Amino acid sequence: MLIYCSVGVGHSVVKSIVDQINVSKNVKKALQQALKRRQPAIYAATDFQTLFEELNQEEAVRERPEIRWFSDYPKIVAIQKILIHRYFFYFECSMAFINVILISVQLQLQYDRSLTSSHSTLRVINFCFIIYYVIEQCLKLWAMGWRRYVSEREHIFEAVITIALAIGETVNAIEYGIPVYGNNIHGKLMLWNIIRIINILIMIRLLRVIPHIQAMSIIASTIIDLVKNMKAFAGILIVFYYSFAIMGMELFHDAIKYHGNSTQNGSVLPYECGSYQQLDYWANNFDDFAASVVVLWDIMVVNNWHVFLAAYAKATSYWSYIYFIIWWLLSVVIVLNLFTALILENFIIKWDKNVLASRERSGTAELEEANNLISLHQMFRDSLKEPAENELLVELTNHNYLMLDR
């Protein structure tokens, strides 16, 4: 029996590993900083694992560039402080909400005129607010400086939406004039489309508020996590769809023949109401792969599933029920319910982290804590069994291509 005492990996080996691993720049930088902070001569398994806990952060917190202060001009510095203060952000949100409320009121009172007239009240309102949005973003860019401004995704989002709004309103002004001056133009399709696009962009602009509202921030970050971890479930569904589509083509190919809903003399065939034939579902069959996927999708979302079951049972035999029931059990009862359970688990974990952060940190830190993305591995980390140190050392020692410093 081998007994390992004070055996581990040398510091130079660990540093070489950190320098060569394929991770994001932020994570690698965090690992290198952690490596400098603690430099034992020999890294045991526990030391190595503690070091690589940095990988669980998915993305290290980036240091934001400093604001470019005009220190030689106290009055200008005072203006900068006003523009970057949280109360100015509250003012921005208030203006955005007022804009959306006015749009809603105008569409309710004068829907047709608001979308078809170049001199409508809605167009005047949007024209004034878009000018304000452009001035607002220019002031923030000036106050923060370019590097600080683009370092935050929220500002990039605002800038993109504002530029799109400015372009839309500029095109409107060129084609149909400023809403206060010139001739009133009605009924132009291009005018109707641009006004609708501007309204949609103004609504989308409100999404910038979500990260600053605690409950909504948790929900939004949960959705982002789900999109990020969707690959595993998408792979499972694709395998199921592919397997059952091929199996369905083998079992039910040409099982249902197309007869149409009328005879040659124009009379309508007496199909039963609500049947496969009467609903004209002829294209939903297992004659090719694409059509098979459509049928499986209809059954998964329970879209007239009984129609398909009855049609194929009549065309073949009642044993066909087994195929469709197995598909429903796998796709709905197992996969989709597992996906729903993962949503709830992810939300509960984030909520618990947020409650813990609220007891220890300030309001800003709470939002940062809540917004940390969680991977599938992190969600179920407590259920994983870590290997013993001796087992790790045995595997490392017996590795054919790894030479460790002794």
C-alpha positions in Angstrom: 0.0 0.0 0.0 1.4 3.4 -1.0 1.3 6.2 1.6 1.7 9.7 0.3 3.0 12.3 2.7 3.6 15.9 1.8 3.2 15.0 -1.9 1.8 17.4 -4.4 2.4 19.5 -7.5 5.1 22.1 -7.6 4.3 25.8 -7.9 6.0 26.0 -11.3 3.8 23.2 -12.7 0.6 24.9 -11.4 1.7 28.2 -12.9 2.4 26.6 -16.2 -1.0 25.0 -16.2 -2.7 28.3 -15.4 -0.8 30.0 -18.3 -1.9 27.4 -20.8 -5.5 26.6 -19.9 -8.2 27.6 -22.4 -10.5 29.9 -20.4 -11.6 33.5 -20.8 -9.1 36.3 -20.2 -10.9 37.5 -17.1 -10.9 34.0 -15.5 -7.3 33.4 -16.3 -6.4 36.8 -14.8 -8.2 35.9 -11.6 -6.4 32.6 -11.4 -3.0 34.3 -11.9 -3.8 36.8 -9.2 -4.9 34.1 -6.8 -1.6 32.2 -7.7 0.4 35.2 -6.7 -1.4 35.8 -3.4 -0.7 32.3 -2.2 2.5 30.6 -3.2 3.1 27.3 -1.4 6.1 25.3 -2.6 3.9 22.2 -3.0 0.3 22.2 -4.0 -1.7 19.4 -2.4 -5.0 18.4 -3.8 -6.9 20.7 -1.4 -4.7 23.7 -2.4 -5.1 22.9 -6.0 -8.9 22.7 -5.7 -9.1 25.9 -3.7 -7.1 27.7 -6.3 -9.4 26.6 -9.1 -12.5 27.6 -7.3 -12.0 30.8 -9.2 -13.4 29.0 -12.2 -16.8 28.7 -10.6 -17.3 32.5 -11.0 -17.7 31.9 -14.8 -16.5 35.4 -15.4 -14.4 37.4 -13.1 -15.7 40.8 -12.1 -14.2 43.4 -14.4 -12.6 46.5 -13.1 -14.4 49.5 -14.5 -12.2 52.3 -16.0 -12.0 55.5 -13.9 -14.1 58.4 -14.8 -12.3 61.2 -16.5 -12.7 64.1 -14.1 -12.0 67.7 -15.2 -10.2 68.5 -12.0 -9.1 72.0 -13.1 -12.7 73.1 -13.4 -14.7 72.6 -10.2 -18.0 73.7 -11.8 -17.6 71.1 -14.6 -16.8 68.4 -12.0 -20.0 69.3 -10.2 -22.0 68.9 -13.4 -20.3 65.5 -14.0 -21.3 64.4 -10.5 -24.9 65.3 -11.2 -24.9 63.4 -14.4 -23.5 60.2 -13.0 -25.5 60.4 -9.7 -28.2 57.7 -9.1 -30.9 60.4 -8.9 -30.2 61.4 -12.5 -30.7 57.7 -13.4 -34.1 57.9 -11.6 -34.9 61.0 -13.6 -34.0 59.1 -16.8 -36.3 56.2 -15.9 -39.1 58.7 -15.0 -38.8 60.3 -18.4 -38.9 56.9 -20.2 -42.0 55.9 -18.2 -43.7 59.2 -19.1 -42.9 58.7 -22.7 -44.4 55.1 -22.7 -47.5 56.3 -20.8 -48.1 59.1 -23.3 -47.7 56.7 -26.2 -50.3 54.3 -24.7 -52.8 57.2 -24.1 -52.4 58.5 -27.6 -52.8 55.1 -29.2 -55.9 54.5 -27.1 -57.5 57.9 -28.0 -56.4 58.3 -31.6 -55.0 55.0 -32.9 -55.5 55.6 -36.7 -54.4 59.2 -36.8 -51.4 58.6 -34.5 -50.0 56.1 -37.0 -51.0 57.6 -40.3 -50.5 61.4 -39.8 -47.2 63.2 -40.0 -48.5 65.9 -37.7 -50.1 63.7 -35.1 -49.8 64.4 -31.3 -47.9 61.1 -30.9 -45.3 62.1 -33.5 -44.7 65.4 -31.8 -44.3 63.6 -28.4 -41.9 61.1 -29.8 -39.9 63.8 -31.7 -39.4 65.8 -28.5 -38.5 62.8 -26.4 -36.0 61.5 -28.9 -34.2 64.8 -28.9 -34.1 64.5 -25.1 -32.7 60.9 -25.3 -29.9 62.0 -27.7 -28.9 64.9 -25.5 -29.1 62.7 -22.4 -26.7 60.1 -23.9 -24.3 62.7 -25.2 -24.1 64.3 -21.7 -23.5 60.9 -20.1 -20.8 60.1 -22.6 -19.1 63.4 -21.9 -19.4 63.1 -18.1 -18.1 59.5 -17.9 -15.6 59.5 -20.7 -15.6 57.0 -23.6 -13.9 54.1 -21.8 -16.1 54.2 -18.7 -19.2 54.7 -20.9 -18.6 51.6 -23.1 -17.5 49.5 -20.1 -21.1 49.0 -19.0 -23.5 47.0 -21.2 -26.4 49.1 -20.0 -24.9 52.2 -21.6 -24.2 50.3 -24.8 -27.8 49.1 -24.9 -29.0 52.7 -24.4 -26.7 54.1 -27.0 -27.8 51.5 -29.7 -31.5 52.1 -29.0 -31.0 55.9 -29.0 -29.1 55.8 -32.3 -31.8 53.7 -33.9 -34.5 56.1 -32.6 -32.5 59.1 -34.0 -32.1 57.4 -37.4 -35.8 56.6 -37.6 -36.9 60.1 -36.6 -34.3 61.6 -39.1 -35.8 59.5 -41.9 -39.2 60.7 -40.9 -38.2 64.3 -40.9 -36.5 64.0 -44.3 -39.5 62.3 -45.9 -42.4 64.0 -44.2 -41.0 67.0 -42.5 -40.7 68.1 -38.9 -44.1 67.3 -37.2 -44.8 70.9 -36.3 -44.0 72.5 -39.7 -44.8 71.7 -43.3 -47.8 70.0 -44.9 -49.7 67.3 -43.0 -49.3 63.9 -44.8 -51.7 61.0 -44.3 -51.8 57.4 -45.1 -48.2 56.7 -46.2 -47.2 53.1 -45.5 -43.6 54.1 -44.8 -44.7 56.7 -42.3 -46.9 54.0 -40.6 -44.0 51.6 -40.4 -41.5 54.1 -39.0 -43.8 55.3 -36.3 -44.5 51.7 -35.2 -40.8 50.9 -35.1 -40.1 54.0 -33.1 -42.9 53.1 -30.6 -41.4 49.6 -30.3 -37.9 50.8 -29.7 -39.1 53.2 -27.0 -40.9 50.3 -25.3 -37.7 48.2 -25.5 -35.7 51.0 -24.0 -37.6 50.4 -20.7 -35.8 47.1 -20.3 -32.8 49.0 -19.0 -34.7 49.4 -15.7 -34.8 45.6 -15.1 -31.3 45.2 -13.6 -32.0 47.9 -11.1 -35.2 46.3 -9.7 -34.3 43.5 -7.3 -37.0 41.0 -8.0 -37.0 41.6 -11.8 -33.2 41.3 -11.8 -33.4 37.8 -10.3 -36.0 36.7 -12.9 -34.0 38.2 -15.8 -30.8 36.5 -14.7 -32.6 33.2 -14.3 -33.8 33.5 -17.9 -30.3 34.2 -19.0 -29.0 31.2 -17.2 -31.6 29.0 -18.9 -30.6 30.2 -22.3 -27.0 29.6 -21.4 -27.7 26.0 -20.2 -30.1 25.2 -22.9 -27.6 23.3 -25.0 -28.0 20.1 -22.8 -31.7 20.1 -23.1 -31.7 21.0 -26.8 -29.4 18.1 -27.4 -31.7 15.7 -25.6 -34.7 16.9 -27.5 -32.9 16.7 -30.9 -32.0 13.1 -30.2 -35.5 12.3 -29.2 -37.0 14.1 -32.2 -34.6 12.5 -34.6 -35.0 9.0 -33.3 -38.8 9.1 -33.2 -39.1 10.8 -36.6 -37.1 8.0 -38.2 -39.0 5.4 -36.3 -42.3 7.0 -37.3 -41.3 7.0 -41.0 -40.5 3.3 -40.7 -43.8 2.5 -39.0 -46.3 4.9 -40.7 -44.9 5.8 -44.1 -47.7 6.1 -46.6 -50.2 4.8 -44.0 -52.6 7.6 -44.8 -53.4 8.2 -48.5 -54.5 11.7 -49.7 -58.1 11.7 -51.0 -59.0 15.4 -50.8 -62.2 16.8 -49.4 -64.2 16.8 -52.6 -65.0 14.5 -55.5 -64.5 15.1 -59.2 -68.0 16.5 -59.6 -67.3 19.1 -56.8 -69.4 17.5 -54.1 -67.9 17.5 -50.6 -67.0 14.1 -49.1 -68.9 13.3 -45.8 -65.9 13.2 -43.5 -66.6 13.2 -39.8 -66.4 16.7 -38.2 -63.1 17.1 -36.3 -61.4 14.2 -38.1 -57.9 14.2 -39.7 -59.5 14.4 -43.2 -62.1 17.1 -42.4 -59.4 19.3 -40.7 -57.3 18.9 -43.8 -54.2 17.6 -42.0 -52.9 15.8 -45.0 -49.5 17.5 -44.8 -49.0 16.3 -41.2 -47.8 12.8 -41.9 -44.8 10.5 -41.6 -44.0 10.4 -45.3 -40.8 12.5 -44.9 -38.6 13.7 -42.1 -39.8 17.3 -41.9 -43.4 16.3 -41.8 -42.6 13.8 -39.1 -41.0 16.4 -36.9 -44.1 18.6 -37.3 -46.4 15.8 -36.2 -44.2 15.1 -33.2 -44.2 18.8 -32.3 -48.0 18.9 -32.5 -48.3 16.0 -30.1 -45.7 17.4 -27.7 -47.6 20.7 -27.4 -50.9 18.7 -27.2 -52.2 20.4 -30.4 -55.2 18.2 -31.5 -53.2 15.1 -30.5 -56.3 12.9 -30.4 -56.9 13.6 -34.1 -53.5 12.1 -35.0 -54.0 9.1 -32.7 -57.4 8.3 -34.1 -56.2 8.7 -37.7 -53.2 6.4 -37.4 -55.1 3.9 -35.3 -57.7 3.7 -38.0 -55.1 3.5 -40.8 -52.9 0.9 -39.1 -54.0 -0.6 -35.8 -54.6 0.4 -32.2 -51.0 -0.7 -31.4 -49.9 2.6 -32.9 -51.1 4.2 -29.6 -48.0 2.8 -28.0 -45.7 4.9 -30.3 -47.5 8.1 -29.6 -47.9 7.6 -25.9 -44.2 6.7 -25.4 -43.3 9.9 -27.3 -45.6 12.0 -25.1 -44.2 10.5 -22.0 -40.6 11.1 -23.0 -41.0 14.6 -24.5 -43.5 16.1 -22.1 -43.6 14.2 -18.8 -39.9 13.7 -18.5 -37.9 16.3 -20.6 -40.2 19.3 -20.3 -41.0 18.7 -16.7 -37.3 18.3 -16.0 -36.8 21.7 -17.7 -39.5 23.3 -15.6 -37.9 21.8 -12.4 -34.6 23.3 -13.4 -36.2 26.7 -13.8 -37.6 26.5 -10.3 -34.3 25.2 -8.9 -32.3 28.0 -10.5 -34.7 30.7 -9.3 -34.7 29.3 -5.7 -30.9 29.3 -5.6 -30.7 32.8 -6.9 -33.3 34.0 -4.4 -31.5 32.4 -1.5 -28.2 34.0 -2.6 -30.0 37.3 -2.8 -31.5 37.0 0.7 -28.0 36.1 2.0 -26.4 39.1 0.2 -29.1 41.4 1.6 -28.0 40.6 5.1 -24.3 41.3 4.5 -23.9 43.8 1.7 -25.3 47.1 0.4 -28.0 47.4 -2.2 -25.6 47.6 -5.1 -23.8 44.5 -4.1 -27.1 42.7 -3.7 -27.8 43.2 -7.4 -24.4 42.1 -8.4 -24.8 39.0 -6.2 -28.2 38.2 -7.8 -26.9 38.7 -11.3 -24.1 36.1 -11.1 -24.7 33.5 -13.7 -25.1 29.9 -12.4 -24.2 26.8 -14.5 -25.7 23.4 -14.2 -22.5 22.2 -12.4 -22.8 24.9 -9.8 -26.5 24.3 -9.2 -25.9 20.6 -8.2 -22.4 21.0 -6.8 -23.6 20.1 -3.3 -24.7 16.7 -4.6 -21.4 15.9 -6.2 -18.9 13.6 -4.4 -15.4 14.9 -4.5 -12.6 12.2 -4.9 -10.3 11.7 -2.0 -6.8 13.2 -2.1 -5.1 9.8 -2.2 -7.2 8.9 -5.2 -6.2 12.0 -7.1 -2.5 11.5 -6.3 -2.6 7.9 -7.5 -4.2 9.0 -10.8 -1.7 11.8 -11.3 1.3 9.6 -10.5 0.1 6.9 -12.9 -0.6 9.3 -15.7 1.5 8.4 -18.8 2.1 12.0 -20.1 2.2 14.1 -16.9 5.6 14.6 -15.2 5.2 16.2 -11.8 7.8 18.1 -9.8 8.7 16.1 -6.6 
